[in-house]
Amino acid sequence: MANDVERKAMVTGFFGEYGGQFIPEPLKARLDELDEAFRDAMADTAFQEEYLTLLRDYVGRPSALTECRNVSEDLGGGRLFLKREDLNHGGAHKINNCIGQILLARRMGAKRIIAETGAGMHGTASAMAAALFGMECTVYMGALDMERQRPNVERMRAMGTRVVAVTEGQQTLREAVDRALSVYVEEPDTFYLLGSAVGPHPYPSIVREFQSVIGREAREQFLKREGRLPDYAVACVGGGSNAIGLFSAFLDDAEVRLVGVEPAGRGTDRLGDHAATLAFGTPKVFQGFRSYVLTDAAGEAAPVYSISAGLDYPGVGPEHAWLKDVGRARYERVTDEEALAAFRTLCRREGILPALESSHALAWALRLLPSLDKGETILVNLSGRGDKDFHSIPEAYRS
Ligand SMILES: *Cc1c(COP(=O)(O)O)cnc(C)c1O
């Protein structure tokens, strides 16, 4: 159900001037193979069927569409709906992509999976998929993230995955991606299971494709229940996979406003205080593709910060860069504090514990809701559940 630009990007690798493959020759050769396998798989109905069956029987799809009646009533104004990716097996949207890519890995005859992870949710979903398919799995994770996300490290290990601490630089996601890319080139028997809609072509298209089930389901569920489409579709943006998975289905519905929400962190525009790439970044080649990147005075990728470990990445998926430039989506910012307040509101008023990442999207929706008419609707992608974040949430927001 990709639109014209998405279909073209599957061939050229470019969304407007963004995307592409800015990589050394040996990596290009491997990605060309991956590209061919992906396009082959997309044309194979048996592949599609197996993928959709696993989403149903293993992941638990379709995920629910939940109306938040209490919150809507509290705030007056419009009505709030959530697409419940928190209810997927593993607790986030990441598993949709992992199931798709592990099927590609098997199709290509790979025996070993490597993956990067930030908050540990993609690492966990990769560990699940690898265990399910009997493949060896190694996950590269920043040493700082391993500390912040201990329960996920334990979950990965329990499923037989090796978690390798990456101690370079800021010891977070960016360095974990660098390491995974270099291992991928050095070890030809590996399949690199990439976790967000970033990286060199064809990864942004692959991840979008396997996450687009979110938007397809949500669109159909919403239409069936309300007889119309939502006025706003909102998602948080780290690398941009849950957001593009939601947006993709609505790209050609001009009446649906698409809003991506970036982490404003401590709320200043100083480098190192946020990870709002589309707001403060500049177009540049980074980690093998061209997109907006947060850069320092020397033009290097800048340090980033967010309370949410899944959002602090200095780059962003190329399709979002294009959507921003052409004005089809807009990108807003939410601070740590607003995200925490939204976390608390959803816990207290709806009995749902959102991930801190998802709480950013939610916070923007709560900001807008009072100004809407009763008939207007916001659909928020609740990308994951908040259990993993509990120890990083200050006591004041938990009681
Ligand atoms: C990983 C993650 C994100 C951020 O990644 P995207 O690729 O931007 O979707 C958001 N929410 C949750 C729950 C995550 O685990």
The ligand as a MOL file (V3000), in Angstrom:
LIG
                    3D

  0  0  0     0  0            999 V3000
M  V30 BEGIN CTAB
M  V30 COUNTS 15 15 0 0 0
M  V30 BEGIN ATOM
M  V30 1 C 12.4210 1.8950 19.9300 0
M  V30 2 C 11.2040 2.5590 20.3860 0
M  V30 3 C 10.8060 3.8220 19.8950 0
M  V30 4 C 11.6470 4.6320 18.9610 0
M  V30 5 O 11.9490 4.0670 17.7340 0
M  V30 6 P 11.2420 4.4660 16.3980 0
M  V30 7 O 12.0360 3.7720 15.3640 0
M  V30 8 O 11.3220 5.9700 16.2570 0
M  V30 9 O 9.8530 4.0100 16.4570 0
M  V30 10 C 9.6030 4.3350 20.3110 0
M  V30 11 N 8.8420 3.6890 21.2200 0
M  V30 12 C 9.1850 2.4960 21.7310 0
M  V30 13 C 8.3020 1.8510 22.7260 0
M  V30 14 C 10.3810 1.8990 21.3450 0
M  V30 15 O 10.7310 0.7100 21.8700 0
M  V30 END ATOM
M  V30 BEGIN BOND
M  V30 1 1 1 2
M  V30 2 1 2 3
M  V30 3 2 2 14
M  V30 4 1 3 4
M  V30 5 2 3 10
M  V30 6 1 4 5
M  V30 7 1 5 6
M  V30 8 2 6 7
M  V30 9 1 6 8
M  V30 10 1 6 9
M  V30 11 1 10 11
M  V30 12 2 11 12
M  V30 13 1 12 13
M  V30 14 1 12 14
M  V30 15 1 14 15
M  V30 END BOND
M  V30 END CTAB
M  END
